[in-house]
Amino acid sequence: MHTSMVKVISLSEEAYEKLKSKKGDNKSFSDVVIELVDKKPKKSIMDLFGVLKDDKESLKAFEDVINERKKIKLRPAKF
């Protein structure tokens, strides 16, 4: 529990309800705020765009794997 210093903040009704829904019975509002602030942002696939542009060897290996996978013929699933 975080009791060393108390601060009063204002929240809209919508923000309060959303925070309350994350809280549950076993967490404090402070616990929830800390979890949300410390949560790492989700990465976008676009963050990877261009990462291999200067690594010709890895790019070639990646292209080779893709080309090999395109050759694989899958049998239709039988249900």
Residue frames relative to the residue before (quaternion, step in Angstrom):
aa qw qx qy qz dx dy dz
M 1.0000 0.0000 0.0000 0.0000 0.00 0.00 0.00
H 0.3193 -0.7633 0.5422 0.1463 3.56 -1.00 0.87
T 0.1388 0.8327 -0.5193 0.1327 3.60 0.01 1.25
S 0.4169 0.7410 -0.4596 0.2568 3.60 1.21 0.03
M 0.7917 -0.0134 0.0220 0.6103 3.61 1.04 -0.69
V 0.1782 -0.7844 0.5873 0.0899 3.55 -0.91 0.88
K 0.0668 -0.7725 0.6313 0.0131 3.55 -0.98 0.94
V 0.3065 -0.7273 0.5847 0.1876 3.54 -1.08 0.72
I 0.0186 -0.7888 0.6142 -0.0089 3.57 -0.89 0.98
S 0.3521 -0.7124 0.5620 0.2296 3.55 -1.23 0.45
L 0.0677 -0.7769 0.6258 0.0142 3.53 -1.05 0.87
S 0.5008 -0.5913 0.5198 0.3596 3.53 -1.19 0.53
E 0.6544 -0.4971 0.3810 0.4236 3.57 -1.24 0.32
E 0.6419 0.5289 -0.3207 0.4533 3.57 0.98 -0.84
A 0.6695 0.4932 -0.3013 0.4666 3.60 0.90 -0.91
Y 0.6395 0.5300 -0.3221 0.4543 3.58 0.98 -0.83
E 0.6750 0.4970 -0.2994 0.4558 3.59 0.88 -0.94
K 0.6491 0.5052 -0.3216 0.4690 3.59 1.00 -0.78
L 0.6532 0.4982 -0.3099 0.4786 3.58 0.97 -0.84
K 0.6440 0.5292 -0.3095 0.4576 3.57 0.98 -0.87
S 0.6595 0.5133 -0.3173 0.4482 3.61 0.98 -0.78
K 0.6503 0.4949 -0.3109 0.4852 3.61 1.17 -0.52
K 0.6056 0.6269 -0.3291 0.3632 3.56 1.17 -0.67
G 0.1412 -0.7918 0.5777 0.1391 3.59 0.71 -0.97
D 0.6816 -0.5014 0.3493 0.4025 3.58 -1.26 -0.29
N 0.7492 0.4439 -0.2211 0.4392 3.58 1.09 -0.58
K 0.6908 0.4235 -0.2898 0.5095 3.63 1.23 0.19
S 0.4082 -0.6582 0.5625 0.2894 3.52 -1.26 0.42
F 0.6372 -0.4935 0.3987 0.4375 3.57 -1.24 0.23
S 0.6124 0.5522 -0.3464 0.4473 3.61 1.04 -0.72
D 0.6265 0.5371 -0.3315 0.4572 3.59 0.98 -0.83
V 0.6804 0.4942 -0.2897 0.4570 3.56 0.90 -0.96
V 0.6441 0.5139 -0.3260 0.4634 3.59 0.92 -0.85
I 0.6535 0.5076 -0.3135 0.4659 3.61 0.91 -0.88
E 0.6457 0.5157 -0.3214 0.4624 3.61 0.93 -0.85
L 0.6901 0.4845 -0.2853 0.4556 3.58 0.89 -0.93
V 0.6691 0.4911 -0.2992 0.4707 3.58 0.99 -0.80
D 0.7121 0.4529 -0.2569 0.4709 3.59 0.99 -0.79
K 0.4990 0.6660 -0.4284 0.3520 3.60 1.23 -0.33
K 0.4113 -0.7055 0.5234 0.2433 3.55 -0.89 0.99
P 0.4885 -0.6668 0.4653 0.3166 3.58 -0.91 0.82
K 0.5229 -0.6174 0.4814 0.3371 3.54 -1.12 0.65
K 0.4135 -0.7017 0.5296 0.2371 3.52 -1.04 0.84
S 0.3415 -0.7077 0.5824 0.2083 3.51 -1.16 0.64
I 0.5720 -0.5708 0.4566 0.3722 3.55 -1.12 0.61
M 0.6101 0.5742 -0.3463 0.4221 3.58 1.13 -0.59
D 0.5338 0.6151 -0.4082 0.4124 3.62 1.22 -0.32
L 0.6795 0.4914 -0.2782 0.4684 3.58 1.21 -0.49
F 0.4377 0.7208 -0.4494 0.2949 3.58 1.26 -0.21
G 0.8570 0.1565 -0.1376 0.4712 3.56 -0.80 1.06
V 0.4228 0.7363 -0.4628 0.2547 3.63 1.19 0.01
L 0.7311 0.4108 -0.2464 0.4858 3.61 1.11 -0.51
K 0.3924 0.7711 -0.4556 0.2094 3.60 1.23 -0.08
D 0.7564 0.3475 -0.2029 0.5156 3.62 1.05 -0.66
D 0.6465 0.4839 -0.3133 0.4997 3.59 1.28 -0.01
K 0.1871 -0.8491 0.4865 0.0861 3.54 0.38 1.31
E 0.6431 0.5399 -0.3269 0.4336 3.60 0.99 -0.79
S 0.6887 0.4594 -0.2771 0.4877 3.58 0.87 -0.94
L 0.6262 0.5381 -0.3357 0.4536 3.57 1.01 -0.79
K 0.6510 0.5084 -0.3089 0.4716 3.59 0.95 -0.86
A 0.6540 0.5066 -0.3117 0.4674 3.60 0.92 -0.89
F 0.6428 0.5202 -0.3114 0.4681 3.58 0.99 -0.84
E 0.6577 0.5016 -0.3010 0.4746 3.58 0.94 -0.89
D 0.6276 0.5404 -0.3288 0.4539 3.59 1.03 -0.79
V 0.6499 0.5084 -0.3124 0.4707 3.59 0.96 -0.88
I 0.6530 0.5080 -0.3182 0.4629 3.58 0.91 -0.88
N 0.6709 0.4991 -0.3029 0.4573 3.58 0.89 -0.88
E 0.6383 0.5123 -0.3264 0.4728 3.61 1.02 -0.74
R 0.6623 0.5072 -0.3114 0.4551 3.58 0.95 -0.82
K 0.6099 0.5565 -0.3529 0.4404 3.58 1.10 -0.63
K 0.6452 0.5436 -0.3109 0.4376 3.59 1.14 -0.58
I 0.5775 0.6102 -0.3716 0.3950 3.58 1.18 -0.48
K 0.2028 -0.7644 0.6035 0.1016 3.55 -0.89 1.00
L 0.2033 -0.7850 0.5760 0.1031 3.56 -0.68 1.07
R 0.4117 -0.6769 0.5476 0.2694 3.53 -1.10 0.71
P 0.5333 -0.6190 0.4535 0.3561 3.58 -1.03 0.68
A 0.5049 -0.6460 0.4821 0.3088 3.55 -1.05 0.74
K 0.2308 -0.7588 0.5942 0.1334 3.55 -1.06 0.80
F 0.0744 -0.8132 0.5771 0.0098 3.54 -0.66 1.11
